[in-house]
Amino acid sequence: MDIAAVATALKSASIGNAISLAVTKKVMDTQKEAGAQVVELLEKSVQPHLGSRIDVRL
């Protein structure tokens, strides 16, 4: 096998791996931000004083 062909194939595989890693990191960052937003939304929605009493008047 030609050395140039092997070098080209290795470089191509290396570039493919780098792109895959970059995309994976971006997806992980996006999911981390989305998770933080969900936690923030849930923390804001908690209202412990609601539902503890029933107001019954006739």
Backbone as a ProteinNet text record, in pm:
[ID]
protein_1_A
[PRIMARY]
MDIAAVATALKSASIGNAISLAVTKKVMDTQKEAGAQVVELLEKSVQPHLGSRIDVRL
[TERTIARY]
84.9	0	90	44.8	119.6	118.1	231	242.4	155	147.1	64.4	-83	-126.1	-265.5	-296.6	-203.9	-222.8	-227	-138.4	-135.2	-264.3	-314.7	-439.1	-556.4	-559.9	-668.3	-664.2	-546.1	-533.8	-574.7	-535.7	-572.1	-722.9	-783.4	-928.2	-1001	-953.5	-1014.2	-995.6	-880.1	-852.9	-946.2	-967.8	-1058.4	-1200.9	-1240.7	-1374.8	-1395.3	-1295.3	-1304.6	-1311.3	-1234.7	-1235.3	-1372.4	-1430.4	-1562.8	-1667.3	-1660.7	-1755.1	-1743.3	-1622.5	-1600	-1653.5	-1632	-1679.9	-1832.2	-1896.6	-2042.9	-2094.5	-2031.3	-2072.4	-2058.9	-1950.1	-1932	-2039.7	-2073.4	-2176.8	-2312.2	-2344.7	-2470.9	-2473.3	-2362.1	-2355.8	-2374.1	-2312.8	-2328.5	-2473.4	-2535.1	-2674.2	-2765.9	-2743.6	-2825.4	-2803.2	-2681.5	-2651.7	-2727.4	-2729.2	-2802.1	-2952.2	-3003.9	-3146.6	-3183.1	-3099.4	-3123.9	-3123.1	-3031.7	-3026	-3151.5	-3202.3	-3325.2	-3445.2	-3451.1	-3561.1	-3555.8	-3437	-3422.7	-3466.4	-3425.6	-3464.2	-3615.7	-3677.2	-3822	-3893.9	-3843.9	-3905.6	-3888.9	-3773.4	-3752.6	-3846.3	-3873.3	-3963.6	-4109.2	-4142.8	-4282.6	-4324.5	-4229.8	-4263.6	-4318.8	-4439.7	-4504.2	-4558.5	-4479.3	-4516.3	-4642	-4679.6	-4796.4	-4927.4	-4924	-5047.2	-5083.9	-5212.1	-5260.7	-5253.1	-5206.9	-5196.2	-5323.8	-5414.1	-5538.7	-5655.9	-5770.9	-5892.8	-5984.5	-6026.2	-6113.2	-6257.3	-6331.5	-6470.7	-6560.6	-6647.2	-6742.3	-6879.3	-6979.8	-7117	-7199.5
-117	0	124.1	223.8	348.2	426.2	480.4	556.3	681.1	745.3	866.4	833.1	720.3	679.6	650.5	584.8	555	684.2	776.3	904	981.6	980.3	1050.3	986.6	853.7	784.2	813.5	814.1	843.8	987.2	1078.9	1220	1237.7	1170.9	1177.8	1122.4	1010.3	952.2	1043.9	1106.8	1198.8	1319.6	1372.6	1487.3	1446.7	1327.5	1278.5	1264.5	1212.9	1199.2	1335.2	1429.9	1564.3	1630.5	1615.1	1673.3	1606.6	1475.6	1402.3	1445.8	1462.3	1506.1	1647.4	1736.4	1874.1	1878.9	1799.8	1796.6	1739	1634.6	1574	1673	1747	1848.2	1955.1	1997.9	2101.4	2050.1	1925.3	1866.3	1855.6	1815.9	1805.4	1941.8	2044.6	2179.8	2226.5	2199.4	2238.7	2167.8	2038	1962	2008	2045.3	2095.3	2225.3	2314.5	2440.6	2416.3	2323.7	2292.4	2234.4	2148.7	2091.7	2198.1	2292.1	2401.4	2486.9	2508.4	2586.7	2513.7	2382.2	2304.5	2309.9	2296.5	2303	2441	2545.1	2680.9	2698.4	2646.4	2656.4	2581.5	2463.2	2386.7	2456	2518.1	2588.8	2708.3	2775	2890.9	2849.7	2727.8	2684.9	2634	2610.2	2558.1	2670.9	2648.4	2745.2	2667.5	2654.6	2567	2610.3	2737.1	2782.8	2745	2706.2	2668.2	2522.3	2499.1	2363.8	2315.4	2399.8	2356.5	2381.8	2464.3	2496.6	2493.1	2457.4	2461.8	2565	2660.7	2767.5	2730	2691.6	2649.4	2748.3	2815.3	2908	2881.5	2883.5	2864	2985.7
0	0	0	-65.4	-79.7	52.3	90	214.9	211.7	97.1	84.2	105.8	54.3	70.8	217	284.1	426.5	507.4	477.3	549.8	526.5	404.3	372.2	446.7	450.1	519.5	670	728	871.4	903.1	817.3	838.4	827.8	730.8	712.9	835.3	885.8	1005.9	1125.8	1135.9	1245.6	1240.6	1121.2	1105	1139.8	1096.1	1128.2	1277.7	1346.8	1492.2	1560.9	1512.4	1571.8	1554.4	1437.1	1412.3	1501.7	1511.3	1595.8	1741.9	1788.9	1926.5	1949.3	1853.4	1866.8	1871.6	1787.7	1786.7	1918	1967.4	2093.6	2209.4	2212.9	2318	2310.5	2190	2172.9	2221.1	2187.7	2233	2385.1	2444.4	2590.4	2656.5	2601.5	2655.7	2645.4	2531.2	2510.2	2609	2629.5	2723.1	2866.9	2899.1	3033.7	3059.1	2961.2	2974	2985.5	2905.4	2910.9	3047.3	3100.6	3233.2	3341.9	3331.3	3429.3	3421.9	3302.3	3285.7	3343.7	3327.8	3384.7	3536.9	3593.9	3740	3789.8	3720.2	3759.7	3752.6	3648.7	3633.7	3745.4	3778.7	3887.3	4021.7	4044.4	4170.7	4182.1	4072.2	4074.7	4091.6	4049.7	4054.8	4192.1	4280.6	4413.1	4499.3	4549.6	4638.3	4758.4	4862.8	4974.2	5049.4	5041.7	5116.2	5047.7	4921.5	4852.6	4881.7	4903.1	4925.8	5067.7	5159.2	5298.1	5377	5323.7	5393.7	5294.3	5348.2	5267.7	5332	5252.8	5301.3	5268.2	5373	5352.6	5427	5351.7	5412.5	5350.8	5435.2	5388.9	5412.3
[MASK]
++++++++++++++++++++++++++++++++++++++++++++++++++++++++++

